[in-house]
Every structure is written in structure tokens, then in C-alpha cells.
């Protein structure tokens, strides 16, 4: 036996529509740390392999290419991913307004320092900060010395393969291999252990 939903009356229908609209806006605009659990593994065309629900990997022969994004850094310098070709790149999307970003920032700074001699380059994409003063203050507070693209409107995110950098999930971190292919995606605020565990196999690849 199938169940049929009865139509709602006028005021009730308008209230439900308002609630739905509000929920959509919350997800779209306040997505900091909003993605969790196994449902966030991405669309089928990304070839991401289901991991623990927040960290996913791509087999070496199936990795999508990372786009050669370019633009101004938080410090106003010209920056592009191609200048790091031949290195393993850890690409972190962050905002100074994002509490999980603040929680993981010291961990990223530490691992960046520890792995620089191994040919690893950390790079950020700073989004939704509409003043570089906020971005620079964040970097100073957490000892971030690696460069970040300044991308307040998130225009660089849409250049990546579908599902790899979901704009509603901040922070997101990608590990890009030496061939500039996306190897790992992490939809969570990272601990140093999580980051090292994901990064070490990519660094070890020949």
C-alpha cells in the first residue's frame, strides 16, 4: 500500500517553504564544517574511493588532474599551482571566520614545517574573507608561513573536478601528487596524525 502526502493549507505551506529556504541558505552560506559522515564522499565522476567518511583517496592510475589555478595571494603576490610542479602539494581551503579552520591551522603549520625538506609544499585558498587584513591576522596568529590564494568569492573552487572541492564544506584539504593529480581529499579539520597518515604514502610514491 502506498502513502500519499496530502497538500498543505496556505499558511502551513508558506511556513514550510520558508523553513526549507532558510535551511538551504544555512547550508550554502554557513557550511563551515558542515559535511560529515559517509554521505559526503563525492559524485561518481570524481573516482574518489570511499574512505572513513571524511578522508578519501584515489588510486594512482585514476586520479583527476588538478587545474593550474592562478591569482593573487593574500600578500598580493602572483601565485599559481604550476610553480610547484614536481612537488607534493597540500592544498587547504580556509577562512578566518571558520572555527574548524582555526582548530586545524596549527596542525597544518607544523606538518608544513616538518615536511618541507621532503618536497612537500603547502598552499591555501582563502575564501569568504572580504578583507586581507582578516586573512593576514589569521596567518600571523597560527604561524602560517606558506602562501594562500586570496579568493573571497570562491571562484577558484569551481575550476576543480566536480565534487573535489565542495564549496559548502570548509575546511577541505586536497593532496596533489607530483604529477599534479588529486590523490587525497579530506573533508574535516585535520589533526597532525591524520594529515601525516594521508600524506606519507603520497610522498613515498616514485
N, CA and C atoms as a LAMMPS dump frame, in Angstrom:
ITEM: TIMESTEP
0
ITEM: NUMBER OF ATOMS
618
ITEM: BOX BOUNDS ff ff ff
-5.0000000000000000e+02 5.0000000000000000e+02
-5.0000000000000000e+02 5.0000000000000000e+02
-5.0000000000000000e+02 5.0000000000000000e+02
ITEM: ATOMS id mol type element x y z
1 1 1 N 0.852 -1.196 0
2 1 2 C 0 0 0
3 1 3 C 0.883 1.24 0
4 2 1 N 0.644 2.172 -0.907
5 2 2 C 1.424 3.393 -0.977
6 2 3 C 0.764 4.489 -0.166
7 3 1 N 1.572 5.378 0.335
8 3 2 C 1.08 6.508 1.111
9 3 3 C 1.127 7.757 0.26
10 4 1 N 0.101 8.549 0.307
11 4 2 C 0.027 9.795 -0.447
12 4 3 C 0.062 10.955 0.523
13 5 1 N 0.957 11.901 0.289
14 5 2 C 1.04 13.078 1.148
15 5 3 C -0.042 14.065 0.755
16 6 1 N -0.84 14.486 1.738
17 6 2 C -1.903 15.435 1.467
18 6 3 C -1.327 16.829 1.285
19 7 1 N -1.913 17.633 0.386
20 7 2 C -1.422 19.001 0.202
21 7 3 C -1.622 19.817 1.466
22 8 1 N -0.688 20.71 1.741
23 8 2 C -0.792 21.545 2.922
24 8 3 C -1.633 22.774 2.634
25 9 1 N -2.25 23.297 3.683
26 9 2 C -3.046 24.504 3.529
27 9 3 C -2.137 25.698 3.317
28 10 1 N -2.724 26.844 2.959
29 10 2 C -1.952 28.024 2.594
30 10 3 C -0.921 28.457 3.618
31 11 1 N -1.297 28.817 4.854
32 11 2 C -0.313 29.273 5.832
33 11 3 C 0.729 28.215 6.155
34 12 1 N 0.274 26.957 6.272
35 12 2 C 1.215 25.892 6.591
36 12 3 C 2.199 25.679 5.451
37 13 1 N 1.713 25.768 4.208
38 13 2 C 2.579 25.599 3.054
39 13 3 C 3.617 26.706 2.996
40 14 1 N 3.189 27.95 3.279
41 14 2 C 4.124 29.068 3.247
42 14 3 C 5.177 28.919 4.339
43 15 1 N 4.77 28.441 5.514
44 15 2 C 5.726 28.244 6.604
45 15 3 C 6.748 27.171 6.253
46 16 1 N 6.268 26.086 5.641
47 16 2 C 7.191 25.013 5.252
48 16 3 C 8.175 25.492 4.207
49 17 1 N 7.674 26.3 3.253
50 17 2 C 8.557 26.829 2.208
51 17 3 C 9.609 27.748 2.81
52 18 1 N 9.198 28.556 3.782
53 18 2 C 10.153 29.464 4.423
54 18 3 C 11.227 28.692 5.172
55 19 1 N 10.807 27.613 5.871
56 19 2 C 11.779 26.794 6.582
57 19 3 C 12.759 26.14 5.624
58 20 1 N 12.248 25.63 4.493
59 20 2 C 13.118 24.98 3.516
60 20 3 C 14.12 25.968 2.934
61 21 1 N 13.642 27.179 2.615
62 21 2 C 14.527 28.204 2.07
63 21 3 C 15.604 28.584 3.072
64 22 1 N 15.177 28.734 4.334
65 22 2 C 16.148 29.075 5.362
66 22 3 C 17.193 28.003 5.536
67 23 1 N 16.769 26.747 5.507
68 23 2 C 17.718 25.638 5.66
69 23 3 C 18.717 25.622 4.519
70 24 1 N 18.232 25.894 3.297
71 24 2 C 19.122 25.904 2.135
72 24 3 C 20.167 27.003 2.26
73 25 1 N 19.74 28.168 2.745
74 25 2 C 20.675 29.274 2.89
75 25 3 C 21.723 28.975 3.96
76 26 1 N 21.293 28.336 5.044
77 26 2 C 22.244 27.972 6.09
78 26 3 C 23.308 27.041 5.545
79 27 1 N 22.889 26.041 4.772
80 27 2 C 23.847 25.1 4.201
81 27 3 C 24.773 25.78 3.206
82 28 1 N 24.223 26.705 2.422
83 28 2 C 25.02 27.339 1.371
84 28 3 C 26.001 28.36 1.922
85 29 1 N 25.578 29.117 2.934
86 29 2 C 26.374 30.249 3.381
87 29 3 C 27.149 29.985 4.653
88 30 1 N 26.718 29.023 5.446
89 30 2 C 27.384 28.76 6.722
90 30 3 C 27.854 27.322 6.785
91 31 1 N 28.528 26.889 5.716
92 31 2 C 28.88 25.493 5.597
93 31 3 C 30.125 25.094 6.336
94 32 1 N 30.696 25.953 7.161
95 32 2 C 31.946 25.642 7.843
96 32 3 C 31.805 24.37 8.655
97 33 1 N 32.521 23.325 8.238
98 33 2 C 32.466 22.054 8.94
99 33 3 C 31.143 21.347 8.801
100 34 1 N 30.371 21.619 7.744
101 34 2 C 29.021 21.091 7.655
102 34 3 C 28.948 19.682 7.121
103 35 1 N 29.994 19.192 6.493
104 35 2 C 29.942 17.87 5.89
105 35 3 C 30.593 16.865 6.809
106 36 1 N 29.888 15.801 7.117
107 36 2 C 30.454 14.724 7.923
108 36 3 C 29.744 13.434 7.568
109 37 1 N 30.354 12.318 7.975
110 37 2 C 29.722 11.039 7.705
111 37 3 C 29.964 10.56 6.304
112 38 1 N 29.5 9.34 6.023
113 38 2 C 29.806 8.694 4.767
114 38 3 C 29.091 9.261 3.569
115 39 1 N 28.116 10.12 3.756
116 39 2 C 27.358 10.627 2.617
117 39 3 C 28.092 11.687 1.839
118 40 1 N 29.295 12.071 2.261
119 40 2 C 29.987 13.198 1.644
120 40 3 C 31.151 12.758 0.761
121 41 1 N 31.064 11.581 0.209
122 41 2 C 32.218 11.052 -0.498
123 41 3 C 32.362 11.569 -1.912
124 42 1 N 31.401 12.353 -2.398
125 42 2 C 31.562 12.959 -3.716
126 42 3 C 30.805 12.216 -4.788
127 43 1 N 30.71 12.823 -5.973
128 43 2 C 29.959 12.232 -7.058
129 43 3 C 30.766 11.147 -7.756
130 44 1 N 30.083 10.319 -8.538
131 44 2 C 30.714 9.147 -9.113
132 44 3 C 31.791 9.506 -10.124
133 45 1 N 31.716 10.71 -10.735
134 45 2 C 32.681 11.03 -11.777
135 45 3 C 34.018 11.526 -11.225
136 46 1 N 34.161 11.644 -9.897
137 46 2 C 35.441 12.066 -9.339
138 46 3 C 36.39 10.897 -9.146
139 47 1 N 35.875 9.664 -9.166
140 47 2 C 36.651 8.436 -8.938
141 47 3 C 37.249 8.384 -7.541
142 48 1 N 36.677 9.118 -6.601
143 48 2 C 37.13 9.013 -5.231
144 48 3 C 36.665 7.684 -4.655
145 49 1 N 37.541 7.046 -3.893
146 49 2 C 37.239 5.788 -3.247
147 49 3 C 36.755 6.076 -1.836
148 50 1 N 35.649 5.438 -1.449
149 50 2 C 35.095 5.67 -0.126
150 50 3 C 36.12 5.355 0.959
151 51 1 N 36.34 6.308 1.827
152 51 2 C 37.275 6.1 2.921
153 51 3 C 36.536 5.959 4.228
154 52 1 N 36.937 6.718 5.244
155 52 2 C 36.304 6.616 6.552
156 52 3 C 35.132 7.572 6.702
157 53 1 N 34.672 8.15 5.613
158 53 2 C 33.563 9.084 5.667
159 53 3 C 33.997 10.52 5.491
160 54 1 N 35.258 10.828 5.795
161 54 2 C 35.737 12.19 5.67
162 54 3 C 37.051 12.29 4.905
163 55 1 N 37.803 11.222 4.858
164 55 2 C 39.06 11.219 4.117
165 55 3 C 38.987 10.151 3.035
166 56 1 N 39.147 10.567 1.782
167 56 2 C 39.023 9.642 0.656
168 56 3 C 40.271 9.721 -0.213
169 57 1 N 40.581 8.611 -0.87
170 57 2 C 41.77 8.546 -1.709
171 57 3 C 41.401 8.105 -3.12
172 58 1 N 42.302 8.374 -4.049
173 58 2 C 42.113 7.991 -5.443
174 58 3 C 43.273 7.087 -5.853
175 59 1 N 43.004 5.929 -6.443
176 59 2 C 44.097 5.071 -6.923
177 59 3 C 44.988 5.828 -7.901
178 60 1 N 46.26 5.499 -7.915
179 60 2 C 47.246 6.254 -8.676
180 60 3 C 46.895 6.402 -10.149
181 61 1 N 46.379 5.362 -10.77
182 61 2 C 46.075 5.437 -12.194
183 61 3 C 44.772 6.118 -12.545
184 62 1 N 44.001 6.538 -11.545
185 62 2 C 42.667 7.089 -11.804
186 62 3 C 42.497 8.514 -11.289
187 63 1 N 43.571 9.143 -10.898
188 63 2 C 43.461 10.46 -10.274
189 63 3 C 43.131 11.553 -11.29
190 64 1 N 42.155 12.411 -10.95
191 64 2 C 41.859 13.541 -11.84
192 64 3 C 42.934 14.611 -11.735
193 65 1 N 43.143 15.317 -12.825
194 65 2 C 44.155 16.378 -12.836
195 65 3 C 43.674 17.584 -12.044
196 66 1 N 44.577 18.158 -11.296
197 66 2 C 44.28 19.413 -10.617
198 66 3 C 44.435 20.553 -11.62
199 67 1 N 43.543 21.52 -11.627
200 67 2 C 43.69 22.647 -12.559
201 67 3 C 44.857 23.534 -12.161
202 68 1 N 45.442 24.198 -13.127
203 68 2 C 46.525 25.132 -12.831
204 68 3 C 45.911 26.48 -12.478
205 69 1 N 45.423 26.572 -11.26
206 69 2 C 44.811 27.827 -10.836
207 69 3 C 45.902 28.872 -10.604
208 70 1 N 45.541 30.113 -10.787
209 70 2 C 46.477 31.21 -10.554
210 70 3 C 45.706 32.439 -10.1
211 71 1 N 46.414 33.336 -9.457
212 71 2 C 45.784 34.56 -8.973
213 71 3 C 46.668 35.232 -7.951
214 72 1 N 46.105 36.199 -7.259
215 72 2 C 46.848 36.934 -6.235
216 72 3 C 46.804 36.176 -4.917
217 73 1 N 47.888 36.256 -4.181
218 73 2 C 47.935 35.668 -2.857
219 73 3 C 47.391 36.658 -1.83
220 74 1 N 47.226 36.201 -0.61
221 74 2 C 46.802 37.075 0.482
222 74 3 C 47.751 38.266 0.614
223 75 1 N 49.026 38.032 0.312
224 75 2 C 50.034 39.1 0.399
225 75 3 C 50.136 39.934 -0.868
226 76 1 N 49.272 39.665 -1.851
227 76 2 C 49.263 40.459 -3.066
228 76 3 C 50.247 40.02 -4.124
229 77 1 N 50.889 38.866 -3.93
230 77 2 C 51.844 38.346 -4.914
231 77 3 C 51.142 37.43 -5.902
232 78 1 N 51.705 37.305 -7.105
233 78 2 C 51.15 36.376 -8.09
234 78 3 C 51.481 34.951 -7.666
235 79 1 N 50.48 34.071 -7.755
236 79 2 C 50.627 32.703 -7.278
237 79 3 C 49.951 31.757 -8.249
238 80 1 N 50.564 30.612 -8.508
239 80 2 C 49.939 29.581 -9.344
240 80 3 C 50.384 28.209 -8.861
241 81 1 N 49.534 27.205 -9.082
242 81 2 C 49.903 25.848 -8.686
243 81 3 C 51.053 25.311 -9.526
244 82 1 N 51.153 25.73 -10.77
245 82 2 C 52.173 25.176 -11.661
246 82 3 C 53.593 25.479 -11.183
247 83 1 N 53.757 26.51 -10.389
248 83 2 C 55.099 26.823 -9.904
249 83 3 C 55.604 25.777 -8.916
250 84 1 N 54.721 24.879 -8.466
251 84 2 C 55.115 23.827 -7.531
252 84 3 C 55.12 22.453 -8.206
253 85 1 N 55.137 22.433 -9.518
254 85 2 C 55.163 21.165 -10.233
255 85 3 C 56.392 20.361 -9.824
256 86 1 N 56.193 19.058 -9.616
257 86 2 C 57.269 18.198 -9.154
258 86 3 C 57.285 18.024 -7.647
259 87 1 N 56.475 18.818 -6.951
260 87 2 C 56.335 18.681 -5.508
261 87 3 C 54.973 18.067 -5.175
262 88 1 N 54.868 17.495 -3.996
263 88 2 C 53.567 17.115 -3.449
264 88 3 C 52.963 18.365 -2.826
265 89 1 N 51.754 18.7 -3.237
266 89 2 C 51.107 19.924 -2.767
267 89 3 C 49.948 19.574 -1.838
268 90 1 N 49.932 20.184 -0.678
269 90 2 C 48.792 20.09 0.235
270 90 3 C 48.015 21.393 0.106
271 91 1 N 46.814 21.292 -0.449
272 91 2 C 46.008 22.477 -0.753
273 91 3 C 44.85 22.552 0.229
274 92 1 N 44.842 23.582 1.042
275 92 2 C 43.853 23.722 2.118
276 92 3 C 42.951 24.924 1.867
277 93 1 N 41.644 24.694 1.897
278 93 2 C 40.664 25.774 1.742
279 93 3 C 40.236 26.223 3.138
280 94 1 N 40.35 27.536 3.411
281 94 2 C 40.108 28.021 4.759
282 94 3 C 39.529 29.428 4.75
283 95 1 N 39.011 29.813 5.894
284 95 2 C 38.558 31.183 6.118
285 95 3 C 38.814 31.553 7.567
286 96 1 N 39.133 32.799 7.827
287 96 2 C 39.428 33.216 9.194
288 96 3 C 38.198 33.144 10.086
289 97 1 N 37.012 33.141 9.474
290 97 2 C 35.742 33.121 10.184
291 97 3 C 35.337 31.711 10.616
292 98 1 N 36.103 30.712 10.197
293 98 2 C 35.715 29.303 10.33
294 98 3 C 36.405 28.678 11.545
295 99 1 N 35.623 28.288 12.555
296 99 2 C 36.189 27.724 13.776
297 99 3 C 36.983 26.439 13.529
298 100 1 N 36.49 25.481 12.708
299 100 2 C 37.311 24.289 12.43
300 100 3 C 38.618 24.63 11.715
301 101 1 N 38.602 25.677 10.889
302 101 2 C 39.842 26.115 10.238
303 101 3 C 40.84 26.597 11.273
304 102 1 N 40.354 27.303 12.273
305 102 2 C 41.223 27.794 13.332
306 102 3 C 41.771 26.631 14.156
307 103 1 N 40.948 25.604 14.337
308 103 2 C 41.381 24.445 15.122
309 103 3 C 42.5 23.679 14.42
310 104 1 N 42.412 23.562 13.092
311 104 2 C 43.403 22.756 12.373
312 104 3 C 44.642 23.551 11.956
313 105 1 N 44.562 24.874 11.954
314 105 2 C 45.648 25.709 11.425
315 105 3 C 47.004 25.413 12.059
316 106 1 N 47.112 25.291 13.397
317 106 2 C 48.437 24.988 13.967
318 106 3 C 48.968 23.625 13.506
319 107 1 N 48.064 22.689 13.256
320 107 2 C 48.483 21.365 12.795
321 107 3 C 49.039 21.427 11.382
322 108 1 N 48.383 22.18 10.509
323 108 2 C 48.887 22.352 9.151
324 108 3 C 50.234 23.054 9.162
325 109 1 N 50.35 24.087 9.995
326 109 2 C 51.611 24.834 10.072
327 109 3 C 52.752 23.92 10.514
328 110 1 N 52.474 23.043 11.47
329 110 2 C 53.508 22.144 11.978
330 110 3 C 53.944 21.135 10.928
331 111 1 N 52.966 20.501 10.254
332 111 2 C 53.303 19.49 9.25
333 111 3 C 53.977 20.142 8.042
334 112 1 N 53.56 21.339 7.694
335 112 2 C 54.219 22.06 6.598
336 112 3 C 55.698 22.272 6.901
337 113 1 N 55.988 22.648 8.115
338 113 2 C 57.38 22.868 8.53
339 113 3 C 58.174 21.562 8.51
340 114 1 N 57.536 20.481 8.992
341 114 2 C 58.232 19.203 9.121
342 114 3 C 58.486 18.506 7.785
343 115 1 N 57.676 18.813 6.778
344 115 2 C 57.772 18.08 5.503
345 115 3 C 58.367 18.891 4.365
346 116 1 N 58.741 20.128 4.621
347 116 2 C 59.277 20.975 3.55
348 116 3 C 60.516 20.361 2.913
349 117 1 N 61.347 19.718 3.725
350 117 2 C 62.576 19.118 3.202
351 117 3 C 62.317 17.852 2.387
352 118 1 N 61.083 17.361 2.433
353 118 2 C 60.713 16.155 1.687
354 118 3 C 60.052 16.478 0.35
355 119 1 N 60.076 17.739 -0.037
356 119 2 C 59.465 18.135 -1.302
357 119 3 C 57.971 18.338 -1.228
358 120 1 N 57.481 18.728 -0.054
359 120 2 C 56.051 18.989 0.14
360 120 3 C 55.839 20.499 0.251
361 121 1 N 54.868 20.995 -0.508
362 121 2 C 54.533 22.421 -0.487
363 121 3 C 53.085 22.59 -0.047
364 122 1 N 52.857 23.325 1.014
365 122 2 C 51.503 23.665 1.435
366 122 3 C 51.074 24.962 0.749
367 123 1 N 49.807 24.992 0.346
368 123 2 C 49.217 26.178 -0.276
369 123 3 C 47.784 26.297 0.231
370 124 1 N 47.332 27.502 0.494
371 124 2 C 45.96 27.707 0.933
372 124 3 C 45.117 28.376 -0.133
373 125 1 N 43.802 28.243 0.025
374 125 2 C 42.843 29.067 -0.713
375 125 3 C 41.962 29.724 0.344
376 126 1 N 42.102 31.01 0.499
377 126 2 C 41.357 31.767 1.5
378 126 3 C 40.06 32.281 0.882
379 127 1 N 38.936 31.839 1.438
380 127 2 C 37.651 32.245 0.875
381 127 3 C 36.789 32.952 1.925
382 128 1 N 35.865 33.775 1.417
383 128 2 C 34.857 34.477 2.211
384 128 3 C 35.434 35.448 3.232
385 129 1 N 36.691 35.766 3.116
386 129 2 C 37.26 36.874 3.886
387 129 3 C 37.331 38.065 2.939
388 130 1 N 36.533 39.096 3.204
389 130 2 C 36.446 40.205 2.263
390 130 3 C 37.39 41.346 2.605
391 131 1 N 38.363 41.054 3.462
392 131 2 C 39.468 41.971 3.745
393 131 3 C 40.705 41.125 3.98
394 132 1 N 41.79 41.449 3.306
395 132 2 C 43.021 40.691 3.519
396 132 3 C 43.581 40.912 4.919
397 133 1 N 43.128 41.962 5.593
398 133 2 C 43.579 42.193 6.968
399 133 3 C 43.172 41.028 7.861
400 134 1 N 41.956 40.503 7.647
401 134 2 C 41.491 39.348 8.423
402 134 3 C 42.343 38.117 8.107
403 135 1 N 42.62 37.924 6.817
404 135 2 C 43.397 36.767 6.382
405 135 3 C 44.812 36.818 6.947
406 136 1 N 45.443 37.981 6.876
407 136 2 C 46.811 38.137 7.365
408 136 3 C 46.88 37.949 8.883
409 137 1 N 45.862 38.428 9.576
410 137 2 C 45.818 38.255 11.021
411 137 3 C 45.729 36.779 11.388
412 138 1 N 44.933 36.038 10.638
413 138 2 C 44.811 34.59 10.846
414 138 3 C 46.165 33.917 10.656
415 139 1 N 46.845 34.248 9.579
416 139 2 C 48.139 33.634 9.285
417 139 3 C 49.162 33.945 10.378
418 140 1 N 49.182 35.171 10.836
419 140 2 C 50.115 35.543 11.905
420 140 3 C 49.791 34.799 13.195
421 141 1 N 48.514 34.703 13.51
422 141 2 C 48.096 34.081 14.775
423 141 3 C 48.504 32.622 14.857
424 142 1 N 48.482 31.923 13.711
425 142 2 C 48.715 30.481 13.728
426 142 3 C 50.044 30.076 13.089
427 143 1 N 50.883 31.053 12.812
428 143 2 C 52.201 30.74 12.285
429 143 3 C 52.183 30.152 10.891
430 144 1 N 51.226 30.574 10.072
431 144 2 C 51.139 30.097 8.692
432 144 3 C 52.142 30.873 7.847
433 145 1 N 53.137 30.191 7.316
434 145 2 C 54.159 30.853 6.508
435 145 3 C 54.057 30.504 5.026
436 146 1 N 53.253 29.511 4.674
437 146 2 C 53.079 29.16 3.264
438 146 3 C 52.048 30.088 2.615
439 147 1 N 52.066 30.219 1.281
440 147 2 C 51.181 31.184 0.612
441 147 3 C 49.745 30.674 0.48
442 148 1 N 48.832 31.604 0.391
443 148 2 C 47.424 31.279 0.13
444 148 3 C 46.88 32.171 -0.975
445 149 1 N 46.128 31.561 -1.881
446 149 2 C 45.361 32.347 -2.846
447 149 3 C 44.32 33.145 -2.082
448 150 1 N 44.131 34.402 -2.482
449 150 2 C 43.048 35.206 -1.912
450 150 3 C 41.865 35.132 -2.863
451 151 1 N 40.825 34.418 -2.451
452 151 2 C 39.694 34.091 -3.327
453 151 3 C 38.38 34.292 -2.564
454 152 1 N 38.049 35.527 -2.206
455 152 2 C 36.905 35.758 -1.325
456 152 3 C 35.589 35.218 -1.853
457 153 1 N 35.403 35.197 -3.165
458 153 2 C 34.149 34.717 -3.732
459 153 3 C 34.165 33.23 -4.098
460 154 1 N 35.277 32.549 -3.85
461 154 2 C 35.354 31.122 -4.133
462 154 3 C 35.399 30.773 -5.604
463 155 1 N 35.864 31.695 -6.442
464 155 2 C 35.873 31.445 -7.882
465 155 3 C 36.85 30.349 -8.289
466 156 1 N 37.909 30.165 -7.519
467 156 2 C 38.894 29.14 -7.874
468 156 3 C 38.369 27.728 -7.618
469 157 1 N 37.455 27.591 -6.671
470 157 2 C 36.964 26.257 -6.31
471 157 3 C 36.247 25.576 -7.463
472 158 1 N 35.534 26.353 -8.274
473 158 2 C 34.74 25.76 -9.354
474 158 3 C 35.609 25.27 -10.502
475 159 1 N 36.887 25.59 -10.488
476 159 2 C 37.785 25.13 -11.533
477 159 3 C 38.242 23.681 -11.296
478 160 1 N 38.003 23.161 -10.101
479 160 2 C 38.42 21.811 -9.768
480 160 3 C 37.382 20.791 -10.233
481 161 1 N 37.798 19.52 -10.431
482 161 2 C 36.835 18.493 -10.833
483 161 3 C 35.651 18.456 -9.882
484 162 1 N 34.503 18.193 -10.441
485 162 2 C 33.259 18.208 -9.68
486 162 3 C 33.363 17.319 -8.439
487 163 1 N 32.994 17.88 -7.297
488 163 2 C 32.981 17.129 -6.059
489 163 3 C 34.281 17.131 -5.295
490 164 1 N 35.379 17.597 -5.902
491 164 2 C 36.667 17.52 -5.214
492 164 3 C 36.845 18.64 -4.193
493 165 1 N 36.311 19.817 -4.471
494 165 2 C 36.359 20.927 -3.523
495 165 3 C 34.948 21.47 -3.309
496 166 1 N 34.105 20.748 -2.568
497 166 2 C 32.731 21.215 -2.362
498 166 3 C 32.716 22.528 -1.592
499 167 1 N 32.162 23.595 -2.168
500 167 2 C 32.222 24.901 -1.513
501 167 3 C 31.46 24.955 -0.205
502 168 1 N 30.538 23.993 0.036
503 168 2 C 29.774 24.004 1.272
504 168 3 C 30.511 23.339 2.419
505 169 1 N 31.69 22.809 2.168
506 169 2 C 32.436 22.108 3.206
507 169 3 C 33.786 22.794 3.437
508 170 1 N 33.868 23.538 4.528
509 170 2 C 35.09 24.253 4.876
510 170 3 C 35.446 23.879 6.315
511 171 1 N 36.647 23.434 6.587
512 171 2 C 37.792 23.328 5.678
513 171 3 C 37.763 22.049 4.847
514 172 1 N 38.38 22.141 3.677
515 172 2 C 38.652 20.976 2.843
516 172 3 C 40.126 21.02 2.468
517 173 1 N 40.77 19.863 2.454
518 173 2 C 42.177 19.787 2.095
519 173 3 C 42.371 18.719 1.029
520 174 1 N 43.117 19.055 -0.017
521 174 2 C 43.498 18.105 -1.049
522 174 3 C 44.992 17.848 -0.967
523 175 1 N 45.391 16.61 -1.272
524 175 2 C 46.802 16.309 -1.505
525 175 3 C 46.964 16.045 -2.997
526 176 1 N 47.825 16.818 -3.623
527 176 2 C 48.07 16.733 -5.062
528 176 3 C 49.447 16.119 -5.264
529 177 1 N 49.508 15.059 -6.053
530 177 2 C 50.773 14.34 -6.204
531 177 3 C 51.762 15.103 -7.095
532 178 1 N 52.93 14.533 -7.313
533 178 2 C 53.984 15.221 -8.063
534 178 3 C 53.634 15.415 -9.532
535 179 1 N 52.663 14.665 -10.024
536 179 2 C 52.201 14.833 -11.404
537 179 3 C 51.011 15.785 -11.482
538 180 1 N 50.739 16.471 -10.384
539 180 2 C 49.621 17.425 -10.272
540 180 3 C 48.276 16.755 -10.504
541 181 1 N 48.143 15.565 -9.922
542 181 2 C 46.88 14.826 -9.898
543 181 3 C 46.371 14.796 -8.459
544 182 1 N 45.042 14.839 -8.314
545 182 2 C 44.443 14.856 -6.979
546 182 3 C 44.447 13.441 -6.408
547 183 1 N 45.181 13.252 -5.313
548 183 2 C 45.363 11.928 -4.728
549 183 3 C 44.486 11.68 -3.505
550 184 1 N 44.257 12.717 -2.703
551 184 2 C 43.515 12.565 -1.451
552 184 3 C 42.632 13.794 -1.245
553 185 1 N 41.44 13.561 -0.711
554 185 2 C 40.563 14.663 -0.316
555 185 3 C 40.143 14.451 1.126
556 186 1 N 40.225 15.513 1.92
557 186 2 C 39.914 15.431 3.348
558 186 3 C 38.883 16.488 3.709
559 187 1 N 37.7 16.033 4.091
560 187 2 C 36.598 16.922 4.423
561 187 3 C 36.449 17.023 5.938
562 188 1 N 37.482 17.484 6.586
563 188 2 C 37.443 17.56 8.043
564 188 3 C 38.56 18.469 8.523
565 189 1 N 38.42 18.99 9.724
566 189 2 C 39.515 19.708 10.367
567 189 3 C 40.544 18.676 10.803
568 190 1 N 41.761 18.816 10.32
569 190 2 C 42.751 17.753 10.432
570 190 3 C 43.604 17.843 11.69
571 191 1 N 43.885 16.678 12.258
572 191 2 C 44.917 16.569 13.273
573 191 3 C 46.251 16.333 12.566
574 192 1 N 47.349 16.495 13.282
575 192 2 C 48.649 16.218 12.657
576 192 3 C 48.754 14.749 12.27
577 193 1 N 48.221 13.853 13.084
578 193 2 C 48.285 12.415 12.773
579 193 3 C 47.501 12.082 11.512
580 194 1 N 46.3 12.633 11.374
581 194 2 C 45.504 12.392 10.174
582 194 3 C 46.233 12.871 8.929
583 195 1 N 46.8 14.046 9.028
584 195 2 C 47.468 14.63 7.868
585 195 3 C 48.716 13.838 7.493
586 196 1 N 49.512 13.467 8.477
587 196 2 C 50.712 12.692 8.182
588 196 3 C 50.361 11.33 7.587
589 197 1 N 49.329 10.688 8.117
590 197 2 C 48.931 9.363 7.638
591 197 3 C 48.495 9.424 6.183
592 198 1 N 47.796 10.494 5.801
593 198 2 C 47.352 10.649 4.416
594 198 3 C 48.49 11.08 3.503
595 199 1 N 49.393 11.884 4.028
596 199 2 C 50.448 12.486 3.214
597 199 3 C 51.62 11.541 2.964
598 200 1 N 52.005 10.767 3.96
599 200 2 C 53.212 9.936 3.851
600 200 3 C 53.218 9 2.637
601 201 1 N 52.1 8.286 2.333
602 201 2 C 52.135 7.41 1.161
603 201 3 C 52.309 8.145 -0.156
604 202 1 N 51.802 9.367 -0.242
605 202 2 C 51.933 10.14 -1.473
606 202 3 C 53.369 10.632 -1.628
607 203 1 N 53.976 11.041 -0.521
608 203 2 C 55.374 11.466 -0.55
609 203 3 C 56.275 10.294 -0.947
610 204 1 N 55.902 9.094 -0.514
611 204 2 C 56.732 7.916 -0.765
612 204 3 C 56.614 7.384 -2.192
613 205 1 N 55.636 7.847 -2.95
614 205 2 C 55.447 7.357 -4.32
615 205 3 C 56.628 7.715 -5.203
616 206 1 N 56.95 6.809 -6.108
617 206 2 C 58.036 7.039 -7.063
618 206 3 C 57.479 7.586 -8.371
